[in-house]
């Protein structure tokens, strides 16, 4: 299995969107790590994140960019909200993690920011796409370490056809942001790792207590929850790997 670095906005996003893939990669002995854009070490959600990653089988401790959640200023005392931080600074911080971990594959939110379109999810997508490109360029962020070009970028998403299964979870799909089914390049059946994924979601206790996604999922029948969490969808973004492309002399579709 390829080494994998997942980059998500908040603690719990990693388990909800990619918990099955993370658990599978870790179980098969692949280097696997998570970067979380908001909240800080020493906060209660930082501790919950560490517990969730332990449950998923990751040996790496959480990597945190240290910005504040756009809706919870106290999530990173003394730091700006992720969406307010200078873009160049955010990209540089993430490039540092990419060059240090040197992943084959990076996973992050899709351009919608997932089903809810949360502004932190959307911005994390933007920062990650730019950082993955910048990480391979030696003259960008030279202070962040030696260049490293991941081989693939995958965007965690949901296709239109998933709306029916998600209906009980999100008011019959009202306002959910999904993509055309043909955009999905990778569909992963994560039911073999579902028990571990669900335990990781439940580790985010404060989110469950306030009625966010972990709490909403806990209130559903087990078979409905399995229908929601048992499949993960991704859009693969091709990246330029030196020597692996046929030279072209025209712009082609």
Secondary structure, DSSP 8 states (H G I E B T S, - for coil): ---EEEEESSTTHHHHHHHHHHHHHHHTT--EEEEEEES-TTSHHHHHHHHHHHHHT--S--EEEEEBBTTBGGGGTTS-BGGGS-HHHHHHHHHHHHHHH--SEEEEE-TT-TTTT-HHHHHHHHHHHHHHHHHT-TTSSGGG-S----SEEEEEE-BGGGHHHHTTTTGGGTT---B-GGG--EEEE-GGGHHHHHHHHHT-HHHHHTTSHHHHHHTS-HHHHHHHHSEEEEEEEE---TTSS---SS---
